[in-house]
């Protein structure tokens, strides 16, 4: 799927920007503290926010299924049909589980707009909104996986295409 590869590349671009921002803030913090003996407080918050965004952004768009820790000894012992059923049930369970948490997460994130970070003043709903992006991406990923498994796509092909 060409569109998924294109979107994956753009997700990588966002991750690069997050890492660059984190690295620059880190270097500024080190330089200001140890070279100029005048630490800056804002760099710490930038590092924390970009780290939070990088973790959830990466988990949502860049980490593939095969990169997750799995206990798949029993799964691998099954036939192709058994593995397909297991993959389908797992995808359904994950999509439903994450979808069930969506309303409470939305409430939490929107509630956080009443506070901002202490130094640079970024509202916490903006900071934590990456988790909503993560939830929607993961739900979409597993719903697409369900559809492709029901449609009869080969498991090996499916995993290769999901991990460009």
C-alpha positions as a Markdown table, in Angstrom:
| # | Residue | x | y | z |
|---|---|---|---|---|
| 1 | Unk | 0.0 | 0.0 | 0.0 |
| 2 | Unk | 1.8 | 3.1 | -1.3 |
| 3 | Unk | -0.2 | 5.5 | 0.9 |
| 4 | Unk | 0.8 | 3.7 | 4.1 |
| 5 | Unk | 4.5 | 3.8 | 3.0 |
| 6 | Unk | 4.2 | 7.6 | 2.4 |
| 7 | Unk | 2.5 | 8.2 | 5.8 |
| 8 | Unk | 5.2 | 6.0 | 7.4 |
| 9 | Unk | 7.9 | 8.2 | 5.9 |
| 10 | Unk | 6.1 | 11.4 | 7.2 |
| 11 | Unk | 5.9 | 9.8 | 10.6 |
| 12 | Unk | 9.6 | 9.2 | 10.5 |
| 13 | Unk | 10.1 | 12.9 | 9.6 |
| 14 | Unk | 8.1 | 14.0 | 12.6 |
| 15 | Unk | 10.2 | 11.7 | 14.8 |
| 16 | Unk | 13.4 | 13.2 | 13.4 |
| 17 | Unk | 12.1 | 16.7 | 14.3 |
| 18 | Unk | 11.2 | 15.6 | 17.8 |
| 19 | Unk | 14.7 | 14.0 | 18.3 |
| 20 | Unk | 16.4 | 17.1 | 16.9 |
| 21 | Unk | 14.4 | 19.4 | 19.2 |
| 22 | Unk | 15.3 | 17.1 | 22.2 |
| 23 | Unk | 18.9 | 17.0 | 21.3 |
| 24 | Unk | 19.2 | 20.8 | 20.8 |
| 25 | Unk | 17.5 | 21.4 | 24.1 |
| 26 | Unk | 19.9 | 18.9 | 25.7 |
| 27 | Unk | 22.9 | 20.6 | 24.3 |
| 28 | Unk | 21.7 | 24.0 | 25.3 |
| 29 | Unk | 21.1 | 22.7 | 28.9 |
| 30 | Unk | 24.6 | 21.1 | 29.0 |
| 31 | Unk | 26.2 | 24.2 | 27.6 |
| 32 | Unk | 24.4 | 26.7 | 29.8 |
| 33 | Unk | 25.0 | 24.7 | 32.9 |
| 34 | Unk | 28.6 | 23.5 | 32.5 |
| 35 | Unk | 30.1 | 26.1 | 30.2 |
| 36 | Unk | 28.3 | 29.3 | 31.2 |
| 37 | Unk | 27.3 | 28.3 | 34.8 |
| 38 | Unk | 23.8 | 29.6 | 34.1 |
| 39 | Unk | 21.4 | 26.7 | 33.7 |
| 40 | Unk | 18.2 | 27.4 | 31.8 |
| 41 | Unk | 15.0 | 25.9 | 33.1 |
| 42 | Unk | 13.0 | 25.7 | 29.8 |
| 43 | Unk | 15.3 | 23.1 | 28.2 |
| 44 | Unk | 14.3 | 20.5 | 30.8 |
| 45 | Unk | 10.6 | 21.0 | 29.9 |
| 46 | Unk | 11.3 | 20.8 | 26.2 |
| 47 | Unk | 13.3 | 17.6 | 26.7 |
| 48 | Unk | 10.4 | 16.0 | 28.8 |
| 49 | Unk | 7.7 | 17.0 | 26.3 |
| 50 | Unk | 9.6 | 15.9 | 23.2 |
| 51 | Unk | 10.5 | 12.6 | 25.0 |
| 52 | Unk | 6.8 | 12.0 | 25.8 |
| 53 | Unk | 5.8 | 12.8 | 22.2 |
| 54 | Unk | 8.6 | 10.7 | 20.7 |
| 55 | Unk | 7.6 | 7.6 | 22.8 |
| 56 | Unk | 3.9 | 7.7 | 21.9 |
| 57 | Unk | 4.5 | 8.9 | 18.3 |
| 58 | Unk | 7.0 | 6.1 | 17.7 |
| 59 | Unk | 4.7 | 3.5 | 19.3 |
| 60 | Unk | 1.8 | 4.7 | 17.2 |
| 61 | Unk | 3.4 | 4.9 | 13.8 |
| 62 | Unk | 6.9 | 3.4 | 13.8 |
| 63 | Unk | 7.0 | 0.3 | 15.9 |
| 64 | Unk | 5.8 | -2.7 | 14.0 |
| 65 | Unk | 4.0 | -5.7 | 15.5 |
| 66 | Unk | 7.1 | -7.9 | 15.1 |
| 67 | Unk | 9.1 | -5.5 | 17.2 |
| 68 | Unk | 6.9 | -6.0 | 20.3 |
| 69 | Unk | 7.8 | -8.6 | 22.9 |
| 70 | Unk | 5.6 | -11.7 | 22.3 |
| 71 | Unk | 5.2 | -15.1 | 23.9 |
| 72 | Unk | 4.4 | -16.9 | 20.7 |
| 73 | Unk | 5.6 | -20.4 | 21.3 |
| 74 | Unk | 2.0 | -21.8 | 21.2 |
| 75 | Unk | 1.0 | -19.5 | 18.4 |
| 76 | Unk | 3.9 | -20.8 | 16.2 |
| 77 | Unk | 3.0 | -24.4 | 16.9 |
| 78 | Unk | -0.4 | -23.9 | 15.3 |
| 79 | Unk | -1.4 | -24.4 | 11.7 |
| 80 | Unk | -1.7 | -21.5 | 9.4 |
| 81 | Unk | -5.5 | -21.4 | 10.0 |
| 82 | Unk | -5.0 | -21.4 | 13.8 |
| 83 | Unk | -2.5 | -18.6 | 13.6 |
| 84 | Unk | -4.8 | -16.6 | 11.4 |
| 85 | Unk | -7.7 | -17.0 | 14.0 |
| 86 | Unk | -5.4 | -16.2 | 16.8 |
| 87 | Unk | -4.1 | -13.0 | 15.0 |
| 88 | Unk | -7.7 | -12.0 | 14.3 |
| 89 | Unk | -8.8 | -12.5 | 17.9 |
| 90 | Unk | -5.8 | -10.6 | 19.2 |
| 91 | Unk | -6.4 | -7.7 | 16.8 |
| 92 | Unk | -10.1 | -7.5 | 17.8 |
| 93 | Unk | -9.2 | -7.6 | 21.5 |
| 94 | Unk | -6.6 | -4.9 | 21.2 |
| 95 | Unk | -8.9 | -2.7 | 19.1 |
| 96 | Unk | -11.8 | -3.1 | 21.5 |
| 97 | Unk | -9.6 | -2.6 | 24.5 |
| 98 | Unk | -8.0 | 0.6 | 23.3 |
| 99 | Unk | -11.4 | 1.9 | 22.0 |
| 100 | Unk | -12.9 | 1.3 | 25.4 |
| 101 | Unk | -10.3 | 3.5 | 27.0 |
| 102 | Unk | -10.9 | 6.3 | 24.4 |
| 103 | Unk | -13.8 | 8.2 | 26.2 |
| 104 | Unk | -11.9 | 8.3 | 29.6 |
| 105 | Unk | -8.7 | 9.4 | 27.9 |
| 106 | Unk | -10.5 | 12.1 | 26.0 |
| 107 | Unk | -12.0 | 13.4 | 29.3 |
| 108 | Unk | -8.6 | 13.4 | 31.0 |
| 109 | Unk | -6.8 | 15.2 | 28.2 |
| 110 | Unk | -9.5 | 17.8 | 27.7 |
| 111 | Unk | -9.6 | 18.4 | 31.5 |
| 112 | Unk | -5.9 | 19.1 | 31.5 |
| 113 | Unk | -6.4 | 22.3 | 29.6 |
| 114 | Unk | -6.8 | 24.1 | 32.9 |
| 115 | Unk | -3.1 | 23.8 | 33.7 |
| 116 | Unk | 0.1 | 24.5 | 31.8 |
| 117 | Unk | 3.7 | 23.6 | 32.2 |
| 118 | Unk | 5.6 | 25.6 | 34.8 |
| 119 | Unk | 8.3 | 27.2 | 32.7 |
| 120 | Unk | 7.3 | 27.5 | 29.1 |
| 121 | Unk | 3.5 | 27.5 | 29.7 |
| 122 | Unk | 2.4 | 24.8 | 27.2 |
| 123 | Unk | -1.1 | 23.7 | 28.1 |
| 124 | Unk | -1.1 | 20.1 | 29.4 |
| 125 | Unk | -3.9 | 19.1 | 27.0 |
| 126 | Unk | -1.5 | 19.8 | 24.1 |
| 127 | Unk | 1.3 | 17.9 | 25.9 |
| 128 | Unk | -0.9 | 14.8 | 26.5 |
| 129 | Unk | -2.8 | 14.9 | 23.3 |
| 130 | Unk | -0.2 | 12.7 | 21.8 |
| 131 | Unk | -1.7 | 9.8 | 23.7 |
| 132 | Unk | -5.0 | 10.4 | 21.9 |
| 133 | Unk | -3.2 | 10.3 | 18.6 |
| 134 | Unk | -1.6 | 7.1 | 19.8 |
| 135 | Unk | -4.9 | 5.5 | 20.7 |
| 136 | Unk | -6.6 | 6.4 | 17.4 |
| 137 | Unk | -3.6 | 5.2 | 15.4 |
| 138 | Unk | -3.4 | 1.8 | 17.3 |
| 139 | Unk | -7.2 | 1.3 | 17.0 |
| 140 | Unk | -7.0 | 2.1 | 13.2 |
| 141 | Unk | -4.0 | -0.3 | 12.8 |
| 142 | Unk | -5.8 | -3.2 | 14.5 |
| 143 | Unk | -9.1 | -2.6 | 12.7 |
| 144 | Unk | -7.2 | -2.6 | 9.4 |
| 145 | Unk | -5.4 | -5.7 | 10.4 |
| 146 | Unk | -8.8 | -7.4 | 11.2 |
| 147 | Unk | -10.2 | -6.4 | 7.9 |
| 148 | Unk | -7.1 | -7.8 | 6.0 |
| 149 | Unk | -7.2 | -11.0 | 8.0 |
| 150 | Unk | -10.9 | -11.5 | 7.3 |
| 151 | Unk | -10.3 | -10.7 | 3.7 |
| 152 | Unk | -7.8 | -13.6 | 3.6 |
| 153 | Unk | -4.5 | -11.8 | 3.2 |
| 154 | Unk | -1.4 | -14.0 | 3.8 |
| 155 | Unk | 0.0 | -13.5 | 7.3 |
| 156 | Unk | 3.6 | -13.3 | 6.1 |
| 157 | Unk | 2.7 | -10.8 | 3.4 |
| 158 | Unk | 0.6 | -8.8 | 5.9 |
| 159 | Unk | 3.5 | -8.5 | 8.3 |
| 160 | Unk | 5.9 | -7.5 | 5.6 |
| 161 | Unk | 3.5 | -4.7 | 4.4 |
| 162 | Unk | 2.8 | -3.5 | 7.9 |
| 163 | Unk | 6.5 | -3.0 | 8.5 |
| 164 | Unk | 7.9 | -1.0 | 5.6 |
